Amino acid sequence: MGEAEYEVDPRELDARANEFTLHCLRMTVVAFALVWLLNTLGIFVVDKALLGWTFLMAALCMLAPGLICHFVGIRELWVKYMIGLFAITGVSLTGALLTYHAVLLFCIPLVIAAQYSQRRYIYYIYILTVIGLAVSVMAGYYMGLCDANMLLLTRNSMSSYLDPVTGRPVFTEVNPNPWVTVPLYYIVPRALILLVILPVVRSVSNTIAQNAVYMADLRHQGETDRATLFYNKNKYGQMVGGYYKTLERVAVLFWDINNLKQVNDTLGHAHGDELIRGLAGSISGVTPERAKVYRIGGDEFVMVLENPAPGEPEAVLESWRKRLELQNSLSRLPLSAAVGSAEGRGADIQQVIAQADQRMYEDKRRQKGAGRSE
């Protein structure tokens, strides 16, 4: 586009968040592998078969999103929902088998969700987390690492369960109805704790989004000429020195306003600025989608077309001349400009620019000879 765009692209923000989330999931698998190794060596005391199956299933859930993204990419809008679903499934399986060892894991999906700007995504993760929490608690009661507190319903300090004579623990109140008491004492409180965290997650998410907009605005200001809203000389140098060299073909159109100094000296700089804005407007109206326009001097403008179609530079110039003619017919201050164009390999961008610049000066001399320029 001719004008610099500084709006934050939601797809780009989501892609960055997806990439970081996948990295976090990989690091989770690495940490889990370390726990499994230490348990295998007898440093931890969890049943080896139980922890082994937990690690295997959780690792599959945590690594599957990365494999899927390898084939479909990370920029699709549905990818973050897929990643979130797999992450919560992995956490839920871990919670179901390791019970009290995995309580804090249920906070991780909400923390990860803070990266994403969409409020509905945060609610999506919260709902899935609560569902996963409920499933893991009930499955853990019957199949996971035995949590004696769930089985015996201990509700007081340890001294309440010690025999005053022998000093040994005595438990007599066994959980009579786990489908009532376990949800009441384990699922509901944890779901409420996650609910309390939710506003904090939303606040962090909003702050991240606002910072992204702020940084994009700063970048936009640093790359844009304020008078014309085209890219400035700094951006031009950056693109010519890097990106354009990677393209197969480029086309360069080079404009220079005629008689600008004379207008400034005789009519004032306000009229000169009007000519600059007039040329910018005429160029902006014919800029293709695959092109960028730069103001590289007071009265010099450059358009670079990426991989132009055959005859496209000539078509752009023809459209510009017609637009300028119409613009002059409606203006009290006619505008005249010299223009030159050239086309070549992206790797030769400097030579292409120099050739377009030379042809622009040839056009200026022709117009001067015809009495239209000085």
Backbone torsions as a table, in degrees:
resi	resn	phi	psi	omega
1	MET	NA	157.5	179.4
2	GLY	-73.5	-37.2	-178.0
3	GLU	-95.1	146.4	178.2
4	ALA	-70.2	138.3	179.7
5	GLU	-110.3	127.1	-177.3
6	TYR	-122.3	11.6	175.4
7	GLU	-68.1	148.1	179.2
8	VAL	-81.1	125.3	-180.0
9	ASP	-80.8	115.2	-179.8
10	PRO	-58.0	-35.4	178.9
11	ARG	-63.2	-38.8	-179.5
12	GLU	-67.9	-42.3	178.0
13	LEU	-62.6	-44.0	179.7
14	ASP	-65.2	-37.5	179.9
15	ALA	-63.5	-41.7	177.9
16	ARG	-64.8	-42.8	179.1
17	ALA	-65.3	-40.1	178.3
18	ASN	-61.2	-43.0	-179.4
19	GLU	-62.2	-42.8	179.7
20	PHE	-68.2	-39.2	179.0
21	THR	-62.0	-44.0	177.6
22	LEU	-61.3	-37.7	176.7
23	HIS	-63.2	-42.9	178.6
24	CYS	-62.1	-40.7	179.3
25	LEU	-64.6	-39.8	177.5
26	ARG	-64.5	-40.7	179.1
27	MET	-66.9	-32.4	176.3
28	THR	-63.5	-41.4	178.0
29	VAL	-63.8	-40.5	178.6
30	VAL	-62.2	-45.4	178.9
31	ALA	-62.9	-40.3	179.2
32	PHE	-64.9	-38.5	178.6
33	ALA	-62.4	-37.2	177.5
34	LEU	-64.9	-42.5	177.4
35	VAL	-61.4	-44.5	179.9
36	TRP	-60.9	-41.8	180.0
37	LEU	-63.7	-45.2	179.6
38	LEU	-64.0	-37.6	178.1
39	ASN	-67.5	-37.6	177.6
40	THR	-63.5	-33.7	179.3
41	LEU	-80.6	-1.9	176.9
42	GLY	86.7	8.6	179.0
43	ILE	-75.2	-39.6	171.6
44	PHE	-94.4	167.5	-172.9
45	VAL	-119.6	18.3	178.0
46	VAL	-78.0	146.5	178.0
47	ASP	-53.1	128.0	-172.6
48	LYS	-64.4	-42.0	179.8
49	ALA	-64.7	-41.7	-180.0
50	LEU	-62.6	-47.2	-179.8
51	LEU	-68.8	-34.6	179.1
52	GLY	-63.0	-46.6	177.6
53	TRP	-65.0	-38.2	178.6
54	THR	-61.5	-47.8	-179.9
55	PHE	-60.7	-42.8	-178.7
56	LEU	-62.3	-49.2	-177.7
57	MET	-68.5	-41.3	179.3
58	ALA	-65.1	-40.7	179.9
59	ALA	-63.1	-40.1	178.1
60	LEU	-61.6	-43.7	-179.7
61	CYS	-67.1	-38.0	-176.8
62	MET	-76.1	-30.6	-176.7
63	LEU	-93.1	-21.2	-178.7
64	ALA	-58.3	-42.9	-179.9
65	PRO	-59.4	-38.2	179.0
66	GLY	-63.6	-38.5	178.2
67	LEU	-65.8	-42.6	178.8
68	ILE	-63.8	-44.2	-179.4
69	CYS	-65.8	-25.4	177.5
70	HIS	-61.4	-31.4	-177.8
71	PHE	-96.0	-34.1	-174.8
72	VAL	-104.7	-9.6	-176.9
73	GLY	86.4	177.3	-177.3
74	ILE	-116.5	7.6	-175.1
75	ARG	-96.9	-11.2	179.3
76	GLU	-67.4	144.5	-175.1
77	LEU	-64.9	-30.1	-176.1
78	TRP	-80.8	-11.5	-173.7
79	VAL	-62.6	-40.6	-177.7
80	LYS	-65.3	-33.1	177.6
81	TYR	-69.1	-37.5	177.5
82	MET	-65.5	-44.4	179.9
83	ILE	-62.2	-44.4	179.3
84	GLY	-61.2	-40.7	-179.9
85	LEU	-63.5	-45.4	179.8
86	PHE	-65.6	-40.6	-178.9
87	ALA	-62.2	-45.8	-179.1
88	ILE	-69.2	-34.3	176.0
89	THR	-62.4	-43.2	177.4
90	GLY	-62.8	-42.8	177.9
91	VAL	-64.1	-40.6	-178.5
92	SER	-67.0	-41.3	177.4
93	LEU	-63.4	-41.1	177.7
94	THR	-63.1	-44.1	179.2
95	GLY	-64.3	-35.1	-179.0
96	ALA	-67.0	-34.3	-174.9
97	LEU	-97.5	-29.0	-178.5
98	LEU	-106.7	0.0	175.3
99	THR	41.0	-111.3	-170.3
100	TYR	-65.7	-18.9	177.0
101	HIS	-72.0	-20.2	-171.5
102	ALA	-111.2	13.9	-175.7
103	VAL	-57.9	-46.3	-175.1
104	LEU	-70.1	-17.3	-178.5
105	LEU	-61.7	-26.9	-176.3
106	PHE	-71.4	-10.9	174.8
107	CYS	-81.0	-22.1	-173.7
108	ILE	-62.5	-46.9	179.9
109	PRO	-58.6	-37.5	178.7
110	LEU	-67.4	-39.7	178.3
111	VAL	-63.4	-42.3	177.7
112	ILE	-63.7	-36.8	-179.0
113	ALA	-63.6	-21.6	-179.3
114	ALA	-62.7	-20.7	179.6
115	GLN	-69.6	-25.0	-172.1
116	TYR	-92.6	140.9	-172.9
117	SER	-82.6	-19.3	-176.1
118	GLN	-78.5	124.7	179.7
119	ARG	-64.1	-36.8	-178.2
120	ARG	-65.4	-28.5	177.9
121	TYR	-68.6	-38.5	178.2
122	ILE	-63.3	-41.8	177.3
123	TYR	-66.3	-38.3	177.3
124	TYR	-58.1	-45.9	179.6
125	ILE	-66.5	-39.8	179.8
126	TYR	-62.6	-45.9	-178.9
127	ILE	-62.8	-45.9	178.3
128	LEU	-62.5	-37.4	-179.7
129	THR	-64.8	-43.0	178.8
130	VAL	-64.5	-41.5	177.7
131	ILE	-62.3	-46.5	178.6
132	GLY	-62.6	-37.3	177.6
133	LEU	-62.0	-45.7	-179.4
134	ALA	-63.1	-44.9	-179.3
135	VAL	-64.1	-43.5	-177.0
136	SER	-67.1	-36.6	-179.8
137	VAL	-65.9	-47.9	-178.2
138	MET	-70.1	-39.3	177.2
139	ALA	-67.3	-36.6	179.5
140	GLY	-65.8	-31.4	-179.6
141	TYR	-62.1	-37.0	-175.2
142	TYR	-99.9	-29.7	-171.0
143	MET	-121.0	-17.4	-172.6
144	GLY	-91.0	-171.3	177.0
145	LEU	-59.0	125.6	-172.7
146	CYS	-60.5	122.6	174.0
147	ASP	-103.4	100.9	-174.4
148	ALA	-58.5	-30.3	-179.5
149	ASN	-63.9	-36.4	177.3
150	MET	-70.6	-33.9	-177.0
151	LEU	-78.3	-39.1	-173.4
152	LEU	-103.2	-6.5	179.2
153	LEU	54.6	53.5	174.7
154	THR	-75.1	127.7	-176.0
155	ARG	-127.0	-1.0	-177.9
156	ASN	-122.0	178.9	177.1
157	SER	-70.0	166.2	-174.2
158	MET	-59.7	-34.1	-177.3
159	SER	-62.0	-25.4	-179.7
160	SER	-69.2	-19.5	-176.0
161	TYR	-109.8	11.2	178.7
162	LEU	-97.1	134.7	176.3
163	ASP	-67.5	124.8	-176.0
164	PRO	-63.6	-21.2	-178.2
165	VAL	-89.3	-52.8	-175.1
166	THR	-90.7	-22.0	-176.4
167	GLY	77.5	5.5	179.3
168	ARG	-89.5	149.8	179.7
169	PRO	-70.2	140.7	178.6
170	VAL	-130.6	121.9	179.5
171	PHE	-119.3	125.5	-178.2
172	THR	-122.4	-19.0	-175.2
173	GLU	-97.2	94.6	178.3
174	VAL	-85.8	144.9	-178.1
175	ASN	-59.9	113.1	-175.3
176	PRO	-81.3	-29.0	-175.8
177	ASN	-142.3	82.1	-174.2
178	PRO	-62.0	-27.7	-178.9
179	TRP	-71.7	-10.7	174.2
180	VAL	-105.9	-50.5	-173.9
181	THR	-72.8	-40.2	-178.8
182	VAL	-63.3	-49.1	175.3
183	PRO	-59.4	-39.2	-176.4
184	LEU	-66.4	-40.9	-174.7
185	TYR	-94.3	-18.0	-174.0
186	TYR	-120.3	-45.2	-175.9
187	ILE	-77.6	-52.2	-176.2
188	VAL	-61.0	-49.1	179.7
189	PRO	-60.4	-41.3	-179.1
190	ARG	-68.6	-37.7	176.7
191	ALA	-63.5	-38.4	178.3
192	LEU	-68.3	-36.9	176.9
193	ILE	-63.0	-42.8	176.8
194	LEU	-63.8	-34.6	178.5
195	LEU	-65.5	-37.1	176.9
196	VAL	-64.9	-34.5	179.9
197	ILE	-71.7	-24.8	-173.4
198	LEU	-55.4	-48.2	178.2
199	PRO	-60.4	-34.2	177.7
200	VAL	-65.2	-43.0	178.7
201	VAL	-61.8	-43.3	178.0
202	ARG	-62.2	-41.9	179.4
203	SER	-62.9	-44.1	177.8
204	VAL	-62.5	-41.9	179.5
205	SER	-61.4	-44.1	178.7
206	ASN	-63.2	-40.1	179.5
207	THR	-63.9	-42.1	178.4
208	ILE	-61.8	-43.7	180.0
209	ALA	-64.6	-42.1	179.4
210	GLN	-64.9	-39.4	177.7
211	ASN	-65.4	-36.5	178.5
212	ALA	-64.5	-42.0	177.4
213	VAL	-63.6	-43.1	-179.6
214	TYR	-62.3	-45.0	179.8
215	MET	-66.9	-37.6	177.5
216	ALA	-64.7	-38.1	178.5
217	ASP	-65.8	-41.6	177.2
218	LEU	-62.9	-41.9	179.2
219	ARG	-64.6	-40.5	177.6
220	HIS	-60.7	-45.7	-179.4
221	GLN	-64.1	-35.9	-179.8
222	GLY	-73.6	-16.1	-176.1
223	GLU	-109.4	-4.1	-168.3
224	THR	-117.5	139.4	171.2
225	ASP	-81.5	118.6	-172.1
226	ARG	-66.3	-31.0	-176.0
227	ALA	-70.7	-35.5	-174.3
228	THR	-114.9	-14.6	-175.4
229	LEU	67.6	12.0	169.2
230	PHE	-82.3	167.4	173.8
231	TYR	-65.4	151.8	-176.7
232	ASN	-97.0	-175.4	-176.0
233	LYS	-65.3	-33.4	178.5
234	ASN	-62.8	-46.6	178.3
235	LYS	-64.2	-38.7	178.7
236	TYR	-58.8	-48.7	179.5
237	GLY	-62.1	-38.5	179.7
238	GLN	-64.7	-45.1	-177.4
239	MET	-70.3	-40.6	180.0
240	VAL	-67.7	-37.3	-178.6
241	GLY	-76.8	-14.0	-176.5
242	GLY	-133.3	-78.3	-168.1
243	TYR	-59.8	-47.8	-174.1
244	TYR	-63.4	-25.4	179.2
245	LYS	-68.6	-18.2	-178.9
246	THR	-88.3	-8.1	-177.0
247	LEU	-83.9	153.1	178.5
248	GLU	-69.8	-47.6	-179.2
249	ARG	-136.0	150.3	172.9
250	VAL	-139.8	152.8	171.5
251	ALA	-126.0	137.8	-177.3
252	VAL	-122.0	129.4	174.0
253	LEU	-114.7	128.5	-171.9
254	PHE	-122.3	121.0	179.6
255	TRP	-112.3	149.0	172.8
256	ASP	-145.0	128.1	-178.1
257	ILE	-71.6	134.5	176.4
258	ASN	-83.0	142.6	170.8
259	ASN	63.0	22.4	-178.0
260	LEU	-64.0	-42.1	-179.7
261	LYS	-63.1	-40.5	179.2
262	GLN	-63.0	-41.3	178.7
263	VAL	-65.3	-42.7	178.4
264	ASN	-61.5	-41.3	-176.0
265	ASP	-74.3	-33.5	-175.0
266	THR	-97.5	-38.4	-175.9
267	LEU	-106.1	-15.6	-179.5
268	GLY	105.9	159.0	-176.3
269	HIS	-67.8	-24.1	177.6
270	ALA	-62.1	-40.3	177.5
271	HIS	-70.6	-35.5	176.4
272	GLY	-63.8	-41.0	176.9
273	ASP	-63.7	-33.3	177.9
274	GLU	-64.5	-38.7	177.0
275	LEU	-64.9	-41.7	179.3
276	ILE	-61.3	-45.1	178.8
277	ARG	-66.4	-34.4	179.2
278	GLY	-65.0	-44.2	177.6
279	LEU	-65.6	-41.4	178.8
280	ALA	-59.5	-42.2	179.7
281	GLY	-65.2	-39.4	-179.7
282	SER	-68.1	-36.2	179.3
283	ILE	-73.0	-42.2	-177.8
284	SER	-59.3	-34.8	-176.9
285	GLY	-71.2	-12.8	-177.6
286	VAL	-122.5	12.3	-177.2
287	THR	-77.0	121.0	178.3
288	PRO	-69.2	168.3	-179.4
289	GLU	-64.1	-35.7	-176.2
290	ARG	-91.5	29.2	-178.2
291	ALA	-132.0	154.7	173.5
292	LYS	-128.6	147.9	180.0
293	VAL	-117.8	139.0	-177.2
294	TYR	-127.2	139.2	168.4
295	ARG	-98.1	109.5	-173.5
296	ILE	-104.6	-2.7	177.1
297	GLY	-158.2	-176.4	-178.5
298	GLY	-58.7	-42.6	-177.8
299	ASP	-128.3	20.4	-177.6
300	GLU	-114.5	132.1	179.9
301	PHE	-130.2	141.8	179.6
302	VAL	-128.5	131.1	171.6
303	MET	-110.7	132.1	176.6
304	VAL	-117.6	120.6	177.2
305	LEU	-97.5	132.9	-179.4
306	GLU	-90.9	123.9	179.0
307	ASN	44.7	62.1	-175.3
308	PRO	-65.8	148.6	174.1
309	ALA	-73.2	159.1	178.3
310	PRO	-57.9	127.7	179.5
311	GLY	79.6	-0.3	-177.2
312	GLU	-65.4	-44.0	178.6
313	PRO	-58.4	-42.6	179.4
314	GLU	-63.7	-38.0	179.1
315	ALA	-66.2	-39.0	177.8
316	VAL	-63.1	-43.9	179.8
317	LEU	-64.3	-39.8	179.3
318	GLU	-64.9	-42.4	177.6
319	SER	-64.5	-37.4	179.4
320	TRP	-65.0	-43.2	-178.8
321	ARG	-63.0	-39.8	178.0
322	LYS	-66.3	-40.5	-179.9
323	ARG	-66.5	-40.5	179.4
324	LEU	-64.9	-39.5	178.6
325	GLU	-61.9	-44.5	178.0
326	LEU	-65.4	-41.0	-179.5
327	GLN	-62.8	-40.7	179.9
328	ASN	-68.5	-31.6	-179.9
329	SER	-67.6	-18.9	-178.6
330	LEU	-107.9	-0.7	-173.6
331	SER	-106.9	147.5	175.7
332	ARG	-82.1	-11.9	-178.4
333	LEU	-128.0	93.0	-177.5
334	PRO	-58.8	145.2	-177.2
335	LEU	-114.0	135.3	175.9
336	SER	-129.7	137.4	-179.1
337	ALA	-146.0	144.5	173.6
338	ALA	-92.3	147.3	-177.8
339	VAL	-143.2	143.6	174.5
340	GLY	-138.3	152.6	-178.8
341	SER	-137.7	155.8	177.1
342	ALA	-155.3	159.5	-178.2
343	GLU	-141.0	145.9	179.4
344	GLY	-176.6	-166.7	-179.8
345	ARG	-72.9	149.0	177.0
346	GLY	-62.1	-34.7	179.4
347	ALA	-63.3	-21.3	-179.3
348	ASP	-105.8	30.7	-173.5
349	ILE	-55.5	-38.8	-179.0
350	GLN	-63.0	-42.7	178.8
351	GLN	-67.4	-37.3	178.4
352	VAL	-63.5	-42.8	178.3
353	ILE	-62.5	-44.7	-179.4
354	ALA	-62.1	-38.2	179.7
355	GLN	-68.4	-41.8	177.4
356	ALA	-64.5	-39.0	177.6
357	ASP	-62.6	-44.2	179.4
358	GLN	-62.3	-43.0	179.7
359	ARG	-67.3	-31.3	175.2
360	MET	-63.9	-43.7	178.7
361	TYR	-67.2	-33.7	174.2
362	GLU	-62.9	-41.3	176.9
363	ASP	-64.3	-37.8	179.0
364	LYS	-64.6	-40.8	178.7
365	ARG	-66.1	-38.2	177.8
366	ARG	-63.4	-43.8	179.9
367	GLN	-66.3	-36.6	178.1
368	LYS	-64.7	-41.5	178.7
369	GLY	-65.2	-28.0	178.4
370	ALA	-87.5	1.3	177.9
371	GLY	81.8	19.3	-179.1
372	ARG	-106.0	-6.5	-175.9
373	SER	-148.0	158.7	175.1
374	GLU	-126.4	NA	NA
